[in-house]
């Protein structure tokens, strides 16, 4: 288990995030992965190819992504181990891993939605929330914007924070690099549209599989967080997770969304529009639909507490590992 590496990555990301100047200089690992996915998609997802051939090429794309990303992680880790001392090696590897965690950026993006809704009006809030959700946002009212922001916070806590950390703990840098490659592929090509149904099938299925443990763990952290904060309902979170988590169209997103919905006494998910088509999903939670800025800020408090609990557990694991 790579507990010391995971602790270092969490600490670096919490302290610094991904510096904007560095992003302007070299981009971001996710953007590099995305460029490779886009190249494969242009080359191999052509309409003149048959459904079976596009499905095969989608599988080849996934294997290529995993090979490149896992090998990159292994090379960074081995070079750090070979040429640096123990502390410096962990620091460099932790810095590399920290680029694939999203604690600070997720908080900032969701906070921006609340600030826009509170200070600049509905149009600015729609624009802010469009940066973190895939649904149509142009017709959302204030309650719809608020629910979308909270749903994105819950889901991305799982696949942007807990899941990469989980795979970092289990498999080190190759694990977190490989996870992020699959997750990025799912977000880009794992859609059930005519264009991506065949080509993105493998990425979507593997992403569902590798997010299974983290989605349950994310719900657990959110349940614990709701028990530590006034104004939230741990009992409501437990009931919502037990009843509604498996009713969500995603095998994973329903778990953290239910934990937040129940704790905040909200209804999340439900009907929403993607590219002009309304998806009639089940509701998660049985509270209010009329979410607002106070609910976004309460969700952020729950999220931060869950991150702190996770950090404390990783720190404990690292301490045990160091003194074992």
VMD Tcl script that draws the C-alpha trace (Angstrom):
set ca {
  {0.00 0.00 0.00}
  {1.33 3.47 -0.98}
  {0.06 5.35 2.09}
  {2.99 7.76 2.44}
  {2.78 8.64 -1.25}
  {-0.98 9.20 -0.99}
  {-0.59 11.38 2.10}
  {2.07 13.48 0.35}
  {-0.11 13.91 -2.74}
  {-3.11 14.97 -0.67}
  {-1.07 17.45 1.34}
  {0.51 19.03 -1.77}
  {-2.83 19.29 -3.56}
  {-4.56 20.76 -0.51}
  {-1.83 23.35 -0.11}
  {-1.19 24.34 -3.73}
  {-3.71 22.77 -6.10}
  {-2.45 22.93 -9.68}
  {-0.79 26.36 -10.12}
  {-2.28 28.43 -12.93}
  {1.18 29.48 -14.12}
  {2.19 25.84 -14.50}
  {-1.00 25.11 -16.42}
  {-0.27 27.96 -18.84}
  {3.28 26.68 -19.29}
  {2.80 22.94 -19.79}
  {-0.94 22.26 -19.64}
  {-2.30 19.52 -17.39}
  {-1.97 15.70 -17.46}
  {-5.69 15.40 -18.15}
  {-5.33 17.68 -21.19}
  {-2.49 15.46 -22.46}
  {-4.65 12.36 -22.00}
  {-7.51 14.15 -23.70}
  {-5.34 15.00 -26.70}
  {-4.46 11.32 -27.17}
  {-8.13 10.30 -26.87}
  {-9.13 12.95 -29.41}
  {-6.47 11.71 -31.86}
  {-7.67 8.11 -31.52}
  {-11.28 9.18 -31.93}
  {-10.55 11.09 -35.13}
  {-8.53 8.21 -36.57}
  {-10.67 5.24 -35.55}
  {-14.24 6.39 -34.94}
  {-15.10 7.14 -38.53}
  {-18.71 6.84 -39.69}
  {-17.70 4.66 -42.64}
  {-16.46 1.97 -40.24}
  {-18.92 -0.67 -39.08}
  {-20.33 -0.73 -35.54}
  {-18.21 -3.80 -34.72}
  {-15.02 -2.20 -36.03}
  {-15.62 1.03 -34.10}
  {-16.27 -0.99 -30.96}
  {-12.99 -2.88 -31.47}
  {-11.09 0.36 -32.10}
  {-12.60 1.78 -28.91}
  {-11.17 -1.17 -27.01}
  {-7.79 -0.64 -28.68}
  {-7.94 3.04 -27.66}
  {-8.59 2.05 -24.05}
  {-5.70 -0.43 -24.01}
  {-3.40 2.18 -25.55}
  {-4.45 4.78 -22.98}
  {-3.83 2.38 -20.11}
  {-0.46 1.33 -21.49}
  {0.77 4.91 -21.99}
  {-0.58 6.26 -18.70}
  {0.46 3.35 -16.47}
  {3.90 3.24 -18.08}
  {4.29 7.00 -17.57}
  {3.43 6.64 -13.90}
  {5.83 3.74 -13.48}
  {8.68 5.62 -15.20}
  {8.23 8.71 -12.99}
  {8.12 6.56 -9.85}
  {11.14 4.43 -10.78}
  {13.26 7.42 -11.84}
  {12.45 9.18 -8.57}
  {13.36 6.03 -6.63}
  {16.57 5.57 -8.60}
  {18.02 9.07 -8.47}
  {16.61 10.68 -5.32}
  {16.65 10.03 -1.59}
  {13.62 8.56 0.15}
  {11.99 11.85 1.16}
  {12.78 13.62 -2.12}
  {11.54 10.63 -4.09}
  {8.23 10.60 -2.22}
  {7.93 14.36 -2.66}
  {8.41 14.23 -6.43}
  {6.10 11.25 -6.89}
  {3.55 12.88 -4.59}
  {3.69 16.11 -6.59}
  {3.04 14.14 -9.79}
  {0.10 12.33 -8.19}
  {-1.32 15.55 -6.75}
  {-2.01 16.84 -10.26}
  {-4.68 14.15 -10.62}
  {-6.57 15.03 -7.44}
  {-9.27 17.71 -7.58}
  {-10.03 18.77 -4.00}
  {-9.24 22.47 -4.41}
  {-10.46 22.92 -7.96}
  {-13.80 21.20 -7.29}
  {-14.39 23.39 -4.24}
  {-13.52 26.50 -6.25}
  {-15.80 25.64 -9.18}
  {-18.82 24.87 -7.01}
  {-18.20 27.92 -4.82}
  {-18.13 30.01 -8.00}
  {-21.67 28.85 -8.81}
  {-22.94 29.94 -5.39}
  {-21.14 33.28 -5.66}
  {-22.52 33.92 -9.14}
  {-26.07 33.05 -8.11}
  {-25.82 35.25 -5.06}
  {-24.03 38.24 -6.56}
  {-24.41 38.28 -10.35}
  {-27.73 36.68 -11.20}
  {-29.08 33.64 -12.99}
  {-27.23 34.06 -16.31}
  {-23.85 34.18 -14.61}
  {-24.83 31.20 -12.46}
  {-25.86 29.19 -15.53}
  {-22.51 29.96 -17.10}
  {-20.64 28.96 -13.95}
  {-22.50 25.67 -13.54}
  {-22.04 24.83 -17.24}
  {-18.32 24.50 -16.47}
  {-18.90 21.49 -14.21}
  {-21.94 19.66 -15.63}
  {-22.74 18.04 -18.96}
  {-26.47 18.80 -19.01}
  {-28.17 21.71 -20.77}
  {-28.03 24.74 -18.47}
  {-29.53 27.55 -20.54}
  {-33.06 27.08 -19.15}
  {-32.25 26.19 -15.55}
  {-33.84 28.31 -12.84}
  {-32.06 29.10 -9.56}
  {-33.19 25.83 -7.97}
  {-32.05 23.85 -11.02}
  {-28.65 25.55 -11.01}
  {-28.27 24.85 -7.29}
  {-29.21 21.18 -7.61}
  {-26.87 20.76 -10.60}
  {-23.97 22.25 -8.62}
  {-24.63 20.01 -5.62}
  {-24.97 16.89 -7.79}
  {-21.70 17.72 -9.53}
  {-20.00 18.25 -6.17}
  {-21.18 14.86 -4.93}
  {-20.32 12.93 -8.09}
  {-16.96 14.59 -8.60}
  {-16.02 14.06 -4.97}
  {-16.21 10.37 -5.84}
  {-14.48 10.27 -9.21}
  {-12.26 13.36 -8.88}
  {-11.04 12.96 -5.30}
  {-11.80 9.61 -3.69}
  {-11.29 7.33 -6.69}
  {-7.86 8.63 -7.81}
  {-6.71 8.55 -4.19}
  {-8.01 4.98 -3.81}
  {-6.09 3.77 -6.85}
  {-3.00 5.71 -5.74}
  {-3.15 3.88 -2.41}
  {-3.65 0.51 -4.08}
  {-1.32 0.74 -7.08}
  {0.85 3.84 -6.73}
  {1.53 6.22 -9.62}
  {0.66 3.66 -12.35}
  {-2.68 3.13 -10.63}
  {-3.67 6.78 -10.38}
  {-2.42 7.58 -13.90}
  {-4.32 4.61 -15.31}
  {-7.47 5.53 -13.42}
  {-7.40 9.09 -14.70}
  {-6.93 7.91 -18.28}
  {-10.04 5.71 -18.09}
  {-12.08 8.38 -16.32}
  {-11.12 11.00 -18.89}
  {-12.00 8.63 -21.72}
  {-15.40 8.00 -20.17}
  {-16.10 11.72 -19.90}
  {-15.08 12.32 -23.52}
  {-16.36 9.28 -25.40}
  {-18.37 7.18 -22.93}
  {-21.74 8.55 -24.05}
  {-24.74 6.62 -25.36}
  {-25.04 8.80 -28.43}
  {-24.96 7.53 -31.99}
  {-21.42 8.82 -32.41}
  {-19.95 7.20 -29.28}
  {-22.14 4.20 -28.48}
  {-19.74 1.74 -30.12}
  {-16.42 3.54 -29.78}
  {-16.86 4.54 -26.15}
  {-18.47 1.34 -24.89}
  {-15.29 -0.19 -23.42}
  {-14.25 3.03 -21.68}
  {-17.69 3.50 -20.13}
  {-17.89 -0.08 -18.84}
  {-14.39 -0.08 -17.37}
  {-14.97 3.33 -15.78}
  {-18.11 1.97 -14.09}
  {-16.11 -0.95 -12.76}
  {-13.12 0.94 -11.38}
  {-15.33 3.53 -9.69}
  {-17.37 0.97 -7.76}
  {-15.25 0.94 -4.57}
  {-14.66 4.69 -4.48}
  {-18.32 5.63 -4.93}
  {-19.28 3.58 -1.88}
  {-16.35 4.99 0.07}
  {-17.29 8.55 -0.95}
  {-20.82 7.98 0.36}
  {-19.35 6.71 3.63}
  {-17.13 9.80 4.04}
  {-20.14 12.04 3.36}
  {-22.23 10.12 5.89}
  {-19.53 10.60 8.52}
  {-19.22 14.27 7.60}
  {-22.96 14.82 8.05}
  {-22.67 13.46 11.59}
  {-20.02 16.04 12.48}
  {-21.85 19.15 11.24}
  {-24.85 20.94 12.70}
  {-27.83 21.37 10.40}
  {-27.20 18.17 8.45}
  {-29.01 14.87 8.90}
  {-26.90 11.70 9.10}
  {-30.09 9.67 9.46}
  {-31.49 11.24 6.29}
  {-28.25 10.44 4.48}
  {-28.36 6.80 5.58}
  {-32.01 6.42 4.53}
  {-31.40 8.03 1.13}
  {-28.34 5.89 0.41}
  {-30.12 2.69 1.45}
  {-33.24 3.45 -0.58}
  {-32.07 5.47 -3.60}
  {-28.40 4.84 -4.37}
  {-29.11 1.93 -6.69}
  {-32.02 3.68 -8.42}
  {-29.70 6.15 -10.15}
  {-28.96 5.52 -13.83}
  {-25.26 5.40 -12.94}
  {-24.08 2.44 -10.83}
  {-21.81 4.85 -8.94}
  {-23.07 8.44 -8.94}
  {-26.18 7.59 -6.94}
  {-24.15 6.75 -3.82}
  {-22.54 10.13 -3.07}
  {-25.54 12.01 -4.47}
  {-27.89 10.14 -2.14}
  {-25.60 10.81 0.82}
  {-25.71 14.54 0.08}
  {-29.40 14.65 -0.78}
  {-30.42 12.94 2.43}
  {-28.09 15.00 4.62}
  {-29.33 18.28 3.08}
  {-33.02 17.26 2.93}
  {-33.07 17.70 -0.86}
  {-34.19 15.83 -3.96}
  {-31.40 15.45 -6.51}
  {-31.04 13.85 -9.96}
  {-34.51 13.47 -11.49}
  {-35.44 14.67 -15.02}
  {-32.84 16.76 -16.87}
  {-31.92 17.64 -20.44}
  {-28.83 16.68 -22.42}
  {-28.37 18.19 -25.89}
  {-32.06 18.95 -26.09}
  {-33.23 15.49 -25.00}
  {-34.89 15.10 -21.59}
  {-33.71 12.13 -19.52}
  {-36.40 11.03 -17.08}
  {-34.26 9.77 -14.19}
  {-35.40 8.74 -10.73}
  {-35.17 11.29 -7.95}
  {-32.59 10.68 -5.24}
  {-33.72 11.76 -1.77}
  {-37.21 12.82 -0.75}
  {-36.65 16.38 0.45}
  {-37.06 19.76 -1.23}
  {-36.59 20.46 -4.94}
  {-36.18 24.18 -4.25}
  {-32.47 24.24 -3.52}
  {-30.65 27.55 -3.25}
  {-27.36 29.19 -2.38}
  {-27.52 28.16 1.31}
  {-27.83 24.53 0.20}
  {-24.77 24.81 -2.07}
  {-22.77 26.25 0.80}
  {-24.03 23.53 3.17}
  {-23.01 20.91 0.60}
  {-19.56 22.49 0.42}
  {-19.26 22.27 4.21}
  {-20.17 18.58 4.03}
  {-17.68 18.07 1.21}
  {-14.86 19.79 3.10}
  {-15.56 17.76 6.23}
  {-15.54 14.56 4.16}
  {-12.19 15.57 2.63}
  {-10.81 16.24 6.10}
  {-11.98 12.84 7.37}
  {-10.40 11.14 4.37}
  {-7.17 13.08 4.91}
  {-7.05 12.04 8.57}
  {-7.52 8.38 7.65}
  {-4.77 8.51 5.03}
  {-2.49 10.26 7.52}
  {-3.17 7.46 10.01}
  {-2.36 4.83 7.39}
  {0.85 6.63 6.51}
  {1.86 6.81 10.16}
  {1.18 3.13 10.70}
  {3.16 2.30 7.56}
  {6.08 4.50 8.58}
  {6.41 2.96 12.04}
  {5.53 -0.63 11.15}
}
mol new
graphics top color blue
foreach p $ca { graphics top sphere $p radius 0.5 }
foreach p [lrange $ca 0 end-1] q [lrange $ca 1 end] { graphics top cylinder $p $q radius 0.2 }
display resetview
